[in-house]
């Protein structure tokens, strides 16, 4: 089966789409950062609720590392999570293509 191009590409339209995609990527990264901050704040509230003294900056950094890197990001990299994300993406893509 050949993978030859089927026609001439519009480089101007492609360049415009890439600029739009970059803007969208920046917006999505901001949204993702906001969601991750919510996960971290939840963890900080839980840890703070178990003790009378305020969390120290070093403790906060440790909790962020444990909660985010060893918790949330690890969980997202497990096969069941990847499969669920792939399924959701396929469904969203199919729905978008119908519109």
Secondary structure, 3 states (H helix, E strand, C coil): CCCCCCCCCCHHHHHHHHHHHHHHHHHHHHHHHHHHHHHHHHHHHHHHHCCCCCCCHHHHHHHHHHHHHHHHHHHHCCHHHHHHHHHHHHHHHHHHHHC
